[in-house]
Structure formats: C-alpha cells, structure tokens
C-alpha cells in the first residue's frame, strides 16, 4: 500500500503538470544512428584488475577500441563507486576519480556509499571529476547539490542523461555526513524535470538510477518507468541486480551486478525519426570475455597509484602491548581480544548496545608493537559495512546459540561480542548451550529492545545468520574504518 500511494502521488503530480509542449521538432536524421553505452554500477572501489574483476584498465581498453572504430560511445556509472577497498579509501576516493577521468566517463549518479566520506568530500570529488555527477533529487537549503542532468550530442542525437539517488541514503550511509540534505521522491522529481526543464530538449532519455530493484526498497527503478514512460533506458544500481534479472523486470532496465565483476554494454539504434528503434544489452566479464585488452595508459596509472600508496599503508594507527589473537582456528572456536576489539569499534560506530563480529571475518593476528594501516587491512580485508537494527532480548539467545552451534568444530560463525557476555557449556547439545546472557553487565530482559550492530554480510544471512535477514537497518562506516577509530581512541591496547 505504501508503494502504491507513493507511485500514485507521483502520477498525480505528473497530471497536474500537464502535457508540456515538446518544442520545435528536430530535423530527421539522415540515417539510422548507432550509439554504444558502456556502463558500470556498484563498483565499491573494485577498479583494479584481478582474476575475477575487470578493472578500469580493461574498461578503458574496451572504450578505446570502440572509439578507434569510429563508434558513438557514452560511458556512464550508476553509483556506489568511490568508496570501498583500502586503495580507494586511503585517499578518500581520489584514485577512482582519476581513473574514471582517464577512462573517459561522461556522467555518474552518486550512490549511498559515495557519501561515506561525507557530503563535503563528495562535492570536492565532483569538482575533481572531468564529468558531471548528476542527482536531480538531492537538495540542501532549497537548492540542488549536484547538476540534475546533462545533454550530450552523440552522432547528431541529443541524449539527455538524468541522475536520481535513493532516499535510503539517509540511513544507508553514515548520518553524520548527511546533515541538511533532503532527498526528494525520485519518481515525482524525475517526472517534473522531464515535463518541464527537459521538454523538447532531447531525442533519447537515459536515467542513471541508484535506486535498485530490491523488493524492500520503495520506490524501485521500475516505478520510474511506470510514471515516466518517456524514459528509453534506465541504468540501475544499488540492488546489485544482474542484467538478466533487471531485464526480466523491465526490458528497459540494465544493471551489471556488483563489485567490478563485469561492465555493461548497451547498443542503441536510433531511427531517422530520432526514436529508439532497437536495443540490445550484455555484460562483459573476465570469464566471458577472456580477450579483453587493457589500456596501457590506465594500467600504468593503477600501478603508479599502488606504488605511491605504499607509505600510506605503513602509517601507524595505534599500538598494542600484547598479541592480538586472530589465528584462524582460535577465532573460530572462542572469543579473543582481537575479536572483542573489532566488535567494540563497531559498537562505537553504531552507538549500539551490542555489537558482534564473526570469527570468519578475522584473517590474521596482530603482533605486539605498532599497528599499521597495512596490518589492519590484512586483518579486515573484505570491506564490510557496520549495520545496526533493534531486537528483543528474547531474540539474542537464538543468535548466540547459532554462533556456538558448530563447536567443537571451528567455524566462521563463531561470535565475538562487545557489550554482551554469556555462559557457554559446549558439552550440551547445539541449541541448548547458552545461559546467563548479560548486556553491559545487566541480565538480559527478554521484553526489552536492544540496538544490535554487526556486519552487512551477516545481515544478508552470511555464516547462516538467517535470523537477521530481512530486518530494517541503519548503515554506518566500514568495519576497517570503525577499527581504525577504535585504535585511535585507545592509543595502546593493553589486554
């Protein structure tokens, strides 16, 4: 019902605007025109070439080859791009922007994770970009923060590219970096823009939508097409949807999954009447396209970035007077000082009553002495985010019982807590091993509501924590960033 009401409100807004004049008709094209759109989404900093990730060098090589053939090319990104892995976060997004400039991107829309450095930093990065960052529905003090659209003439065809961002950003990015921002409803905002500012200005309408197709979101990108049928193509992000799933929902929606595994290619044929006559789409991956060739210039850039960052990885962020235990077999069977330290960083980040780290996410121990960023990113290499939810005290038992349920076998599910203690009797059957649960020193109240933080990986059912799936949540910083802040707060770890 909520989604129905929202969409109908947007439709009524469109009707209120009325049918705007399309302006003077553009001259017919001399012949059909082909346009190739290369697109990415939800890269999360995965821009380096690996065995499974294409990387910006290969994307650039593909674009260069298309242009060398004389093809009309646009390169677009649907957000969650400039934050993710350590090589990106160390310089707060600058390396990705430099590489996107080198590839020749024409536009991007900001995703919720692109705000993880804060809104001021995102604005700074948008000025470093040699392409527009587009967001029609993000406002501050009554003014749009970013350019709403751009019109590119490609092979004589006027292509309007509009960006819209998810309203979920307000709770799926760190709220401290979002103060004063207003995310208007993307459906109504897009409808008004198309019927007024863009009327008569374009031949082809492309929407960069960081909204997604996840059923838990409201609206979803297919709602844009329902209310704004003028749209020719939606390049979608946010829900990590594959191309096949996206096009089953609506043939005009494309997406490439997530984490740099592939990039998308859309082939448009524009008829003499300046309308889309045909469209095809595919996803290019390392596996499906083994002949992809890297751009030598962009590959040299990635090599230089990694070389230049070596001193940054050597930066000392804290000290430990003791060994911080992260040995695989130990952290998957029992709580350790390192597991608790990581959990307390998550607890600080979310301001929660309880935080939980899974043993499988802890990859190595930290010896006594200086702790560098390089060591820290080796301990926590996966780039997970801290999420929090609320749950009843009565629900804690099932979470803990699941965590210890594989003992005596070592398993990645084993829980390391901050703000919570319990008594374990591993001789009892699984499901009956936990007693004396205490939250911050006080016996758990089954009827009381507690705030609970852990990794997005576990919220998705990772390590079998299916009792966390489908819950509403708030999103905070990455696990590694939370760990850094905890270390900086402590200075020297003594136990």
C-alpha positions as CSV (number, residue, x, y, z in Angstrom):
1,X,0.0,0.0,0.0
2,X,2.8,2.4,0.9
3,X,4.4,1.9,-2.6
4,X,1.0,2.2,-4.3
5,X,0.3,5.5,-2.6
6,X,3.8,6.9,-3.4
7,X,3.6,6.0,-7.0
8,X,0.0,7.3,-7.4
9,X,1.1,10.6,-5.8
10,X,3.8,10.9,-8.4
11,X,1.4,10.1,-11.2
12,X,-1.0,12.8,-9.9
13,X,1.9,15.2,-9.8
14,X,2.6,14.5,-13.4
15,X,-1.0,15.0,-14.4
16,X,-1.0,18.3,-12.5
17,X,2.0,19.4,-14.6
18,X,0.1,18.6,-17.7
19,X,1.4,17.7,-21.1
20,X,4.2,20.1,-21.7
21,X,5.0,21.3,-25.2
22,X,7.6,19.2,-26.9
23,X,9.0,22.3,-28.5
24,X,10.0,22.6,-32.1
25,X,10.6,19.3,-33.8
26,X,14.2,18.5,-34.6
27,X,15.1,17.6,-38.2
28,X,15.0,13.9,-39.1
29,X,18.4,12.1,-39.1
30,X,19.9,11.3,-42.5
31,X,20.2,7.6,-41.5
32,X,19.8,5.3,-38.6
33,X,22.4,6.1,-35.9
34,X,24.1,3.6,-33.6
35,X,25.1,4.5,-30.0
36,X,27.1,2.2,-27.7
37,X,26.7,2.8,-23.9
38,X,29.4,1.3,-21.7
39,X,28.2,1.3,-18.1
40,X,29.1,0.3,-14.5
41,X,27.4,0.2,-11.2
42,X,28.2,-0.7,-7.6
43,X,31.9,-1.0,-8.2
44,X,32.6,-0.4,-4.4
45,X,36.2,0.5,-5.2
46,X,36.9,-2.6,-7.3
47,X,38.8,-0.8,-10.0
48,X,42.0,-2.8,-10.1
49,X,42.4,-5.8,-12.4
50,X,42.2,-9.2,-10.7
51,X,41.4,-12.7,-11.7
52,X,37.7,-12.1,-11.3
53,X,37.3,-8.3,-11.6
54,X,37.7,-6.4,-14.9
55,X,39.2,-3.2,-13.5
56,X,39.3,0.2,-15.1
57,X,42.3,-0.7,-17.4
58,X,40.2,-3.3,-19.2
59,X,37.1,-1.0,-19.3
60,X,39.3,1.8,-20.8
61,X,40.8,-0.7,-23.3
62,X,37.3,-1.6,-24.5
63,X,36.2,2.0,-24.8
64,X,39.4,2.9,-26.6
65,X,38.8,0.1,-29.1
66,X,35.2,1.3,-29.8
67,X,36.3,4.8,-30.4
68,X,39.1,3.7,-32.7
69,X,36.4,2.0,-34.8
70,X,34.6,5.4,-35.0
71,X,31.7,4.3,-32.9
72,X,29.5,6.7,-31.0
73,X,30.2,6.0,-27.3
74,X,28.9,7.1,-23.9
75,X,30.4,5.8,-20.6
76,X,28.2,6.0,-17.6
77,X,28.2,4.9,-13.9
78,X,25.2,4.3,-11.6
79,X,26.8,4.9,-8.3
80,X,28.5,3.3,-5.2
81,X,31.7,3.9,-6.9
82,X,34.2,6.0,-5.0
83,X,34.3,4.1,-1.7
84,X,35.2,0.6,-0.9
85,X,38.6,-1.1,-0.8
86,X,41.7,0.2,1.1
87,X,43.5,1.6,-2.0
88,X,40.4,3.9,-2.6
89,X,39.6,4.8,1.0
90,X,43.2,5.8,1.9
91,X,42.9,8.8,-0.4
92,X,39.2,9.3,0.2
93,X,38.0,8.5,-3.4
94,X,40.6,10.4,-5.4
95,X,42.2,7.4,-7.1
96,X,38.8,6.2,-8.5
97,X,38.0,9.7,-9.8
98,X,41.4,9.9,-11.5
99,X,40.9,6.5,-13.2
100,X,37.3,7.4,-14.3
101,X,38.7,10.6,-15.8
102,X,41.2,8.5,-17.7
103,X,38.6,6.0,-18.9
104,X,36.5,8.9,-20.2
105,X,33.3,8.6,-18.2
106,X,30.6,11.0,-19.4
107,X,28.5,11.0,-16.2
108,X,27.7,9.3,-12.9
109,X,25.0,9.4,-10.2
110,X,26.0,9.3,-6.6
111,X,25.1,6.2,-4.7
112,X,24.5,6.0,-0.9
113,X,28.1,4.7,-0.3
114,X,29.5,7.7,-2.3
115,X,28.5,9.8,0.7
116,X,30.6,7.7,3.1
117,X,33.3,10.3,3.3
118,X,30.7,13.0,3.9
119,X,28.8,15.3,1.6
120,X,31.6,17.9,1.6
121,X,34.1,15.4,0.3
122,X,31.7,14.2,-2.4
123,X,31.3,17.7,-3.6
124,X,35.1,18.1,-3.7
125,X,35.4,14.9,-5.7
126,X,32.7,16.0,-8.1
127,X,34.9,19.0,-8.9
128,X,37.9,16.8,-9.4
129,X,35.8,14.7,-11.9
130,X,36.0,15.7,-15.6
131,X,32.4,14.5,-16.0
132,X,29.3,15.7,-14.2
133,X,27.9,14.0,-11.1
134,X,24.2,14.0,-11.6
135,X,21.4,14.0,-9.0
136,X,18.1,15.7,-9.7
137,X,16.5,14.9,-6.3
138,X,19.2,15.9,-3.7
139,X,18.7,19.3,-2.2
140,X,20.3,21.4,0.5
141,X,18.8,24.8,1.7
142,X,16.3,24.5,-1.2
143,X,19.0,24.2,-3.9
144,X,20.2,21.1,-5.8
145,X,23.5,20.0,-4.6
146,X,24.5,18.5,-7.9
147,X,23.7,19.1,-11.6
148,X,20.4,17.3,-12.4
149,X,21.1,16.3,-15.9
150,X,23.4,16.7,-18.9
151,X,22.5,16.6,-22.6
152,X,25.2,15.1,-24.8
153,X,25.0,15.2,-28.6
154,X,26.2,11.8,-29.9
155,X,26.3,11.2,-33.6
156,X,23.8,14.0,-34.1
157,X,21.4,12.5,-31.5
158,X,20.5,14.5,-28.4
159,X,20.9,12.2,-25.4
160,X,19.6,13.5,-22.1
161,X,21.1,11.8,-19.0
162,X,19.4,12.4,-15.7
163,X,20.5,11.2,-12.3
164,X,18.3,10.1,-9.3
165,X,19.5,8.8,-6.0
166,X,17.9,6.6,-3.4
167,X,16.2,8.2,-0.4
168,X,17.6,5.3,1.6
169,X,20.9,7.1,1.6
170,X,19.7,8.9,4.7
171,X,20.0,5.7,6.7
172,X,22.3,3.6,4.4
173,X,25.2,5.9,4.8
174,X,26.8,7.5,7.9
175,X,24.2,10.1,9.0
176,X,26.8,12.4,10.3
177,X,27.9,13.2,6.8
178,X,24.4,13.9,5.5
179,X,23.2,16.8,7.7
180,X,21.0,19.2,5.9
181,X,20.5,17.1,2.8
182,X,17.0,16.4,1.5
183,X,16.3,13.5,-0.9
184,X,13.1,14.3,-2.7
185,X,11.0,11.4,-4.0
186,X,12.8,10.4,-7.2
187,X,9.7,9.5,-9.2
188,X,8.0,12.9,-8.7
189,X,11.2,14.8,-9.2
190,X,12.1,13.0,-12.4
191,X,8.5,13.5,-13.8
192,X,8.6,17.2,-13.1
193,X,12.1,17.5,-14.7
194,X,11.1,15.6,-17.8
195,X,7.9,17.5,-18.3
196,X,9.3,21.0,-17.7
197,X,13.1,21.6,-18.0
198,X,13.8,18.9,-20.5
199,X,10.7,19.2,-22.7
200,X,11.7,19.3,-26.3
201,X,15.4,19.2,-25.4
202,X,16.3,15.6,-26.2
203,X,15.8,12.6,-28.5
204,X,16.8,9.8,-26.1
205,X,16.2,9.8,-22.4
206,X,18.6,7.8,-20.2
207,X,18.2,7.7,-16.4
208,X,21.1,6.9,-14.1
209,X,19.2,5.4,-11.2
210,X,20.9,4.5,-7.9
211,X,17.5,3.2,-6.6
212,X,17.6,-0.5,-7.4
213,X,15.0,-3.3,-7.8
214,X,15.1,-4.8,-4.3
215,X,11.6,-5.5,-3.1
216,X,12.5,-4.0,0.3
217,X,13.1,-0.6,-1.3
218,X,10.3,2.0,-2.0
219,X,10.3,3.2,-4.7
220,X,12.2,0.8,-7.1
221,X,13.6,1.7,-10.5
222,X,10.7,0.1,-12.4
223,X,8.4,2.7,-10.7
224,X,10.3,5.4,-12.7
225,X,9.2,3.7,-16.0
226,X,5.7,3.3,-14.8
227,X,5.3,7.0,-14.1
228,X,7.7,8.4,-16.8
229,X,7.1,6.3,-19.9
230,X,9.3,8.7,-21.9
231,X,12.3,7.0,-20.5
232,X,14.2,5.0,-23.1
233,X,16.8,3.4,-20.8
234,X,17.4,3.0,-17.0
235,X,21.0,2.2,-15.9
236,X,20.4,0.9,-12.4
237,X,22.5,0.5,-9.3
238,X,22.0,-0.1,-5.6
239,X,20.4,-3.6,-5.5
240,X,23.4,-5.4,-7.2
241,X,21.0,-6.8,-9.7
242,X,22.2,-8.9,-12.7
243,X,21.4,-7.9,-16.2
244,X,19.1,-10.9,-16.6
245,X,17.1,-10.2,-13.5
246,X,16.8,-6.5,-14.4
247,X,15.5,-7.0,-17.9
248,X,13.0,-9.6,-16.7
249,X,11.6,-6.9,-14.5
250,X,11.6,-4.3,-17.4
251,X,13.4,-4.6,-20.7
252,X,14.5,-1.0,-20.5
253,X,16.4,-1.6,-17.2
254,X,20.1,-2.7,-17.3
255,X,22.5,-3.5,-14.4
256,X,25.8,-5.3,-14.0
257,X,25.6,-7.0,-10.6
258,X,28.3,-5.5,-8.3
259,X,31.9,-5.3,-7.2
260,X,33.6,-4.9,-10.6
261,X,32.9,-8.4,-11.8
262,X,31.6,-7.0,-15.1
263,X,30.6,-3.9,-17.0
264,X,27.6,-3.5,-19.2
265,X,27.3,-2.7,-22.9
266,X,24.0,-1.4,-24.4
267,X,23.7,-1.0,-28.2
268,X,21.0,1.5,-29.3
269,X,19.8,2.1,-32.8
270,X,18.2,5.5,-33.3
271,X,15.9,5.7,-36.3
272,X,15.7,8.6,-38.7
273,X,12.7,9.9,-36.6
274,X,15.1,10.2,-33.6
275,X,13.4,7.5,-31.6
276,X,15.0,4.3,-30.3
277,X,14.3,1.6,-32.9
278,X,16.3,-1.2,-31.3
279,X,18.2,-2.1,-28.2
280,X,20.4,-4.9,-27.1
281,X,22.4,-5.4,-23.9
282,X,25.1,-7.6,-22.5
283,X,27.5,-7.9,-19.5
284,X,31.3,-8.2,-20.1
285,X,33.3,-10.2,-17.6
286,X,36.8,-11.6,-17.4
287,X,35.4,-15.1,-17.7
288,X,33.0,-14.4,-20.6
289,X,35.5,-12.1,-22.5
290,X,39.0,-13.5,-22.0
291,X,40.3,-11.5,-24.9
292,X,39.6,-8.1,-23.2
293,X,42.7,-5.9,-23.6
294,X,43.8,-3.4,-21.0
295,X,44.6,0.2,-21.8
296,X,48.4,0.5,-21.3
297,X,48.0,4.1,-20.1
298,X,45.3,3.3,-17.5
299,X,47.1,0.2,-16.3
300,X,50.2,2.3,-15.8
301,X,48.1,4.6,-13.6
302,X,46.8,1.8,-11.4
303,X,50.4,0.5,-11.0
304,X,51.6,4.0,-10.0
305,X,48.7,4.5,-7.6
306,X,49.6,1.3,-5.8
307,X,53.3,2.2,-5.7
308,X,52.6,5.6,-4.3
309,X,50.3,4.3,-1.6
310,X,52.9,2.0,0.0
311,X,53.9,4.7,2.5
312,X,50.3,5.2,3.4
313,X,49.8,1.5,4.3
314,X,52.9,1.9,6.5
315,X,51.2,4.6,8.6
316,X,50.9,3.7,12.3
317,X,47.4,4.0,13.6
318,X,47.9,2.5,17.1
319,X,50.0,0.2,19.2
320,X,49.4,-3.0,21.1
321,X,51.3,-4.1,24.2
322,X,50.1,-7.7,23.7
323,X,49.5,-10.2,20.9
324,X,46.0,-9.6,19.4
325,X,44.8,-13.1,18.6
326,X,43.4,-13.7,15.2
327,X,44.6,-17.2,14.4
328,X,42.0,-18.9,12.2
329,X,41.5,-22.0,14.3
330,X,41.2,-20.0,17.6
331,X,38.9,-17.1,16.5
332,X,36.5,-19.7,15.0
333,X,36.2,-21.6,18.3
334,X,36.4,-18.9,21.0
335,X,36.3,-15.2,21.7
336,X,39.7,-13.4,21.6
337,X,41.0,-9.9,22.4
338,X,41.2,-9.0,18.7
339,X,37.6,-10.1,18.1
340,X,36.3,-8.1,21.0
341,X,38.4,-5.1,19.9
342,X,36.9,-5.2,16.4
343,X,33.4,-5.6,17.9
344,X,33.9,-2.6,20.2
345,X,34.9,-0.5,17.1
346,X,31.6,-1.5,15.6
347,X,29.7,-0.7,18.8
348,X,31.3,2.8,18.9
349,X,30.5,3.4,15.2
350,X,26.8,2.5,15.6
351,X,26.3,3.7,19.1
352,X,24.6,0.4,19.8
353,X,24.1,-1.6,23.0
354,X,25.7,-4.7,21.5
355,X,28.0,-5.4,18.6
356,X,29.0,-8.8,17.1
357,X,32.0,-9.8,14.9
358,X,32.1,-13.2,13.2
359,X,35.3,-15.2,13.6
360,X,35.5,-15.9,9.9
361,X,35.9,-12.2,9.1
362,X,39.2,-12.1,11.2
363,X,42.0,-13.1,9.0
364,X,45.3,-12.8,10.9
365,X,46.7,-11.9,14.3
366,X,48.3,-8.6,15.2
367,X,51.7,-8.9,16.9
368,X,52.6,-6.6,19.8
369,X,54.0,-3.3,18.7
370,X,53.0,-0.8,16.1
371,X,49.7,-1.4,14.2
372,X,49.8,0.0,10.6
373,X,47.0,0.5,8.2
374,X,48.5,-2.3,6.1
375,X,48.2,-4.7,9.0
376,X,44.7,-3.6,9.8
377,X,43.5,-4.1,6.2
378,X,45.1,-7.5,6.2
379,X,43.0,-8.4,9.4
380,X,39.8,-7.0,7.8
381,X,40.1,-7.2,4.0
382,X,36.5,-7.6,2.9
383,X,35.2,-4.1,3.0
384,X,32.0,-5.0,5.0
385,X,29.9,-2.2,6.5
386,X,28.6,-1.8,10.0
387,X,24.8,-2.2,10.1
388,X,22.5,-1.9,13.2
389,X,19.0,-3.0,14.0
390,X,16.8,-3.4,17.0
391,X,15.8,-6.7,18.5
392,X,14.1,-8.0,21.6
393,X,16.2,-9.5,24.4
394,X,14.3,-12.8,23.7
395,X,15.9,-12.9,20.3
396,X,19.5,-12.9,21.5
397,X,19.6,-16.5,22.6
398,X,19.0,-17.8,19.0
399,X,21.8,-15.6,17.6
400,X,24.3,-16.8,20.2
401,X,23.2,-20.4,20.0
402,X,23.7,-20.3,16.3
403,X,27.2,-18.8,16.7
404,X,28.4,-21.5,19.0
405,X,26.4,-24.3,17.4
406,X,29.3,-25.9,15.5
407,X,31.6,-26.4,18.4
408,X,33.9,-28.2,18.9
409,X,34.5,-27.7,15.2
410,X,36.0,-24.4,14.1
411,X,33.5,-22.3,12.1
412,X,33.4,-18.8,10.8
413,X,30.1,-18.1,12.5
414,X,31.7,-18.1,16.0
415,X,30.6,-14.7,17.6
416,X,32.9,-12.1,19.2
417,X,30.8,-9.6,21.2
418,X,31.1,-6.1,22.6
419,X,28.5,-5.2,25.3
420,X,27.3,-8.8,25.7
421,X,28.6,-11.8,27.8
422,X,27.2,-15.3,28.2
423,X,28.0,-18.6,29.8
424,X,28.8,-21.4,27.4
425,X,28.5,-25.2,28.0
426,X,29.7,-26.8,24.8
427,X,29.1,-30.3,26.2
428,X,25.4,-29.8,25.8
429,X,23.5,-30.3,22.5
430,X,23.6,-27.5,20.0
431,X,20.7,-25.1,20.7
432,X,21.0,-25.7,24.5
433,X,24.5,-24.4,25.2
434,X,23.9,-20.7,26.2
435,X,22.8,-19.3,29.6
436,X,23.3,-16.2,31.7
437,X,23.2,-13.7,28.9
438,X,24.1,-10.2,30.1
439,X,24.0,-6.9,28.2
440,X,26.5,-4.3,29.5
441,X,26.7,-6.2,32.8
442,X,22.9,-6.5,33.4
443,X,20.9,-9.7,32.9
444,X,19.1,-9.6,29.6
445,X,15.4,-8.6,29.7
446,X,13.5,-10.7,27.2
447,X,10.9,-8.0,26.7
448,X,13.4,-5.1,26.3
449,X,14.5,-3.8,23.0
450,X,18.3,-3.5,22.3
451,X,20.2,-2.0,19.5
452,X,22.4,-4.6,17.8
453,X,25.3,-3.9,15.3
454,X,27.1,-6.3,13.1
455,X,28.3,-6.7,9.5
456,X,26.2,-6.3,6.4
457,X,27.5,-9.8,5.4
458,X,25.7,-11.3,8.4
459,X,22.5,-9.3,7.9
460,X,22.4,-11.0,4.5
461,X,22.4,-14.4,6.1
462,X,26.2,-14.9,5.9
463,X,27.5,-17.7,8.1
464,X,24.0,-18.9,8.4
465,X,22.6,-16.0,10.5
466,X,19.3,-16.2,8.7
467,X,17.5,-14.7,11.7
468,X,19.0,-11.3,10.8
469,X,17.8,-11.3,7.1
470,X,15.0,-9.0,6.0
471,X,15.4,-6.7,9.0
472,X,15.3,-2.9,8.7
473,X,18.7,-1.4,9.5
474,X,20.8,1.7,9.7
475,X,24.2,1.8,7.9
476,X,27.4,3.2,9.2
477,X,31.1,3.1,8.3
478,X,33.2,0.1,7.1
479,X,34.4,-2.4,9.6
480,X,38.0,-1.3,8.9
481,X,37.3,2.4,9.4
482,X,35.5,1.5,12.7
483,X,38.5,-0.5,13.8
484,X,40.9,2.5,13.0
485,X,38.8,4.9,15.0
486,X,38.7,2.5,18.0
487,X,42.5,2.1,17.9
488,X,43.0,5.9,17.7
489,X,40.6,6.3,20.6
490,X,42.6,3.8,22.7
491,X,46.1,4.6,21.6
492,X,47.7,1.5,23.0
493,X,45.9,-1.8,23.5
494,X,46.9,-3.4,26.8
495,X,44.8,-6.6,27.0
